[in-house]
Structures are given as structure tokens and as C-alpha cells.
Amino acid sequence: MGPEGRFRILDSKLDAGRRETLRRLLREARPYIPQLAVAMALGVIAGLGPLSLTQAFKVFGDFLKDPAQAHLAALGWIVVAVFLLNVAANLASYGQNYLTAWSGQQLVANLRVRMFARIMHLPLGDFDRWRPGELLARFTNDLQLMTEAISNSLPMLVQFSVTFVGALAIMFYRDWLLTLFLIAFAPFVNYAVSFFTRLITGGAKRAQERIADLTANLSEVLQGERVVKAFGREGYEVGRFREGNDRYFGAYMKLTQFAQTQTPVVATIILIAFVTIFVFLGREVIVHRIGIGEFLAFGTAVALAMNPINRFASLIGDLTRALVGAERVFHILDLPIERADEPDAIAPSSIAGALRFEHVTFRYESDTPPVLRDLSADIEAGEVVALVGPSGAGKTTIVNLVPRFFEPQSGRITLDGVDLGRIRLQSLRAAIGIVPQEPLLFSGTIGDNIRYGKLDATQAEIEMAAREAHADEFIVQLPRGYDTTVGERGIRLSGGQRQRISIARAILRDPRILILDEATSSLDSHSERLIEEALDQLLTGRTTLIIAHRLSTIRRAHKIFYIDGGRIVEVGTHQDLLARGGRYAALHAAQFAR
């Protein structure tokens, strides 16, 4: 198959994709049909207003032809009528623009919330495949394309369409033969618009991809600014950003080239038609087949028809870019969400916390080796279990399977004898508290961050959780106490302070199952001692999984799982495993010996 055949196939696929995106947008717009219907009606009125100029110019031309027979009063009334009609058209245009903008903003706002909700419910594995900056680009640039097209280009397209059809009807009424001659230029205009629409669609996709890359780069660097400074990589990052910026600039200018070339090309075709028509009209006047009034009326109708045709190209380009943005937005909305609860899923009234892994196998990707291999384990309610082993052994994966961040490919995990898949996800996660190794705080106050563990908590409960986490001692010393703003990601607090707030958040949640990713590793010796005391109280009576690195944490465990190669190869207490002299003893000798 030659290049032309491949191009036609690609073009048909693009057209099919645009049509499907357009149909979906129309379905999304159904709740706003009443407002849009009124807006369209107002757009019709706004588009009809300029057509009154054709009759006004005819009367004026007739007046010039025979001033003695003209009536100034009649001319005055016509001028007043034209003025009032155009004032009404302008008011209708305002109403149309307002209603269209309202409907468009409502539609985009709804899509924005649904995009956010979809991202919040993505399976963790799918979420990790996205760069944060790329998701931000979908929220900003793609939705902005839709907003501008719906709020600005769509109302103008309606008005111009009405003006064009009305002008064409007047032209047919005045001189159908000349009108048919003008329509003969339509295929050339249509071909030019279609050709450039294809170019603009491809260019818009490339430009949106480049700005997404640039936003992702910016987001990553801003989050890792301390690492950049620590390694002295400011110049390297500026160069990398400049390269991405240049790529976006090139893609955007190529898109601009397509869009800006379309307008003069179409305008040139229209100008040729316009000049040709006026040559014929002038000849008709010279041979006295039509009068000056008819000449001005038909010429005005031609001008009113030509202007929309010229603007159609630009407006269609805007709408094409909006469809590209909509397609990228719908891509987010179509992403899979976490596995829905089974119809017979239960919400246990009470949870003891007994966990059991039964021949669990898990891999992150279908084409990668399994991280967990036929893993089985029993954890009794209230038991503290330390997970120990070399990096990459599968410790983090085990704790991520408990709150169903991921689903095993085979085997199952039970909680109090019930398969995790049969427990409502919200109930399951409500029973679990997690304290990560790197604490994450949200921008807001200290009180807000602690309350995140229990949204309806009272101030007294928040302060009690902070005291148990030994965070109250530094909070009360701050000028605004619990109302102190922590900054983005808690940047205004030390690592130890952030960790204690994170632990207070978990304490406030009062979970039956606690997951600790070495919660004391970010603390100084003073903070560590305070947290160790808090953990002694926090762990009591709770099933706890600890990814352990420190000897003090390991000794606190009732049971130790030594994990290697995705399997539990040794189980026992600290002393039992040391006495056995196996892999745990070797790891202890290498890393924990004092």
C-alpha cells in the first residue's frame, strides 16, 4: 500500500476518533440542554441582526439613483430600524455568550471533578505509571482548550453560521445565477479546511504531549529541589528544562504555522470569489440590468457571507484543538478504578485483626518475575510482626497487599477468616493505620493534618493523640499551636516533627491493624526515645506489621519473618532466630552487631 493509501486510512481513523469524542461531549452536555437551547436561539437572533444591512443599503442605493423620488422620512425609519435590530442582536449575542460560557464552565468543572475522583480511585499500580506533571497538564492545558472553545469559539460559530445561511438566502433571492457561481468555490474552501484540520489535529496532540512533558519535569524538580542543590545540578536541570521548553516551543510553533496558514489560504480563495462576483456585479450595473440598490444589497450579502467563511477556518481550528483536549480528558476518565466491592461484600461490625496469607503470588507487571512466590503466613490478632530481609525481598509488597493497594494474582489473604476481597474496601481501610518511613503532610495546619486520621475528631481528641505521639511538646511551643501552617509537604517542620504528627494521625485513627515502615528512622535520638515510648502503648492489642531496620524495633516484635526471594524462609523470635544461626543471624551479624 502506498503512502496515499496509508494516509487515507490514518485520516479515517482520526475522523472516527473525533466523531466519537464529539458524540461523547454531546452526551456530557445533556444536563445543560435548556441553557444551550436558549443560547442557540439567542445566537440565531444575533446572527440575523447584520442581515438587516442588506435592505438598508438597497434603500440607500435607490435613494442615490433617484434622490427626487426618495422620502427622507422612510430612509430615517429604516436607519432607526437597522439600529434597533443590531442593538437587539448585540444584546442577544451577550446573552448567548453568557449562557454558553456558563454551560461550558459547568461542563468543564464537572469533568475536572470527575477526573480528580478517577485519579483518586486508580489502582496504585496504574497510578504509579503516571508522572504527576502529566496529570497536572490534563487538568490545566487540556481543560483550558475545552473552556476557550466552548466559551468563545462555539457562540461565534453559531452566529456566523446563521449570518452565512441568511446571507446566502438573500443572495439566492437577489440573483440565483451569481450565487451558484459563488458556491462553485465551496469545494476548494472545504478541501483547504479539511486539509488543515488534519494538520492542526496532529499538531495539537504533539503540542499537548510536549507541554505535559515540560510540566512533569517542572513538578519533579520542584519536589526534588533539595536533591538538586545537594548535588549541584542546578545547571543540568536548567539545561534539561530548556531542551523540553524548546521542544514545546517547536511543537507549538508548528501548530501555529498550520493554524495561521489556514486562514490566509482560505481567505485568498474567498477573495478570488469575492472579486470575481463584484466584477460581474459591476458589469450588470454598467449594462443597466440591475440598479445601484440591487448592487449594494447583493454586495452586502456577499460580504456578510464571506466574513463567516473566513472565520470558520479559525473557529474550526479552535474546536479541533478542543476535541484533542477532550480526547485526552476522556482518556483519564476511562482509566480503570480499584476493583469494586463484590455484591455480597460485608462490613464487619468488629475486627480482631488476625491475618493469613495463603499461597500468595504477586507480580507488578505480567512480563516481570513475581515479587512474592507462593507465600504463606499466619499472624494472630494483636501480634506484632517484624518483616526483615534484604532490599527487594518483598517486604513492602506484603504490607501493600493488606489494605488492597494491590491484588495478588493467585492465592488469597484473609482477615479474621474472611477473604479481603469479600470485605468492603472502605471498611477494610478504615481498620488500618499506616505510618510511612517518609511522613507526608498536606498543606494546612498541624491540627488539620492530625485530623486527617479521623475527620470528625474533636479538638480534645486531636490534642490527646498528639500527646500520645509526644508531638504536643513542640506544638504548644509554636506561636499558633495547632493552627500553625506546615507548608507544602510539611516543609516548615523538621523530619522528626513531621514523623510525630504522622504517628499522631495514626493514633487518632485507632486502627485494629497498624503498618509501620520503620517509623523511627527519620527521628533524632531524643525524638526516637519519645516515639519508642509512644509505640509501646500504640502497639498494645493491635495487629502490627513493621518493616524493620533497627534492632530496637525488631526486639519489640512477637514474631519475625525473614523474607528472601518473595518467600518467608525463617520465622521466630529474635533470640530463636539468632540461636538458629541461619540467614537472620547472618543479617544481624552484618548489620545490627554493636
Secondary structure as UniProt FT lines:
FT   HELIX           3..28
FT   HELIX           30..32
FT   HELIX           33..48
FT   HELIX           49..51
FT   HELIX           52..65
FT   HELIX           67..69
FT   HELIX           72..120
FT   HELIX           124..127
FT   TURN            128..129
FT   HELIX           132..137
FT   HELIX           138..142
FT   HELIX           143..148
FT   HELIX           149..153
FT   HELIX           154..174
FT   HELIX           176..183
FT   TURN            184..185
FT   HELIX           186..223
FT   HELIX           225..230
FT   TURN            231..232
FT   HELIX           234..286
FT   TURN            287..288
FT   HELIX           292..333
FT   TURN            343..344
FT   STRAND          355..362
FT   TURN            366..367
FT   STRAND          372..379
FT   TURN            381..382
FT   STRAND          384..388
FT   TURN            391..392
FT   HELIX           395..401
FT   TURN            402..404
FT   STRAND          410..415
FT   TURN            416..417
FT   STRAND          418..419
FT   HELIX           420..422
FT   HELIX           425..430
FT   STRAND          432..435
FT   HELIX           446..451
FT   TURN            452..453
FT   TURN            455..456
FT   HELIX           459..468
FT   TURN            469..470
FT   HELIX           472..475
FT   TURN            476..477
FT   TURN            479..480
FT   HELIX           481..483
FT   HELIX           488..490
FT   TURN            491..492
FT   HELIX           495..509
FT   STRAND          513..516
FT   TURN            519..522
FT   HELIX           525..538
FT   TURN            540..541
FT   STRAND          543..547
FT   HELIX           551..556
FT   STRAND          559..564
FT   TURN            565..566
FT   STRAND          567..572
FT   HELIX           574..580
FT   HELIX           583..591
//
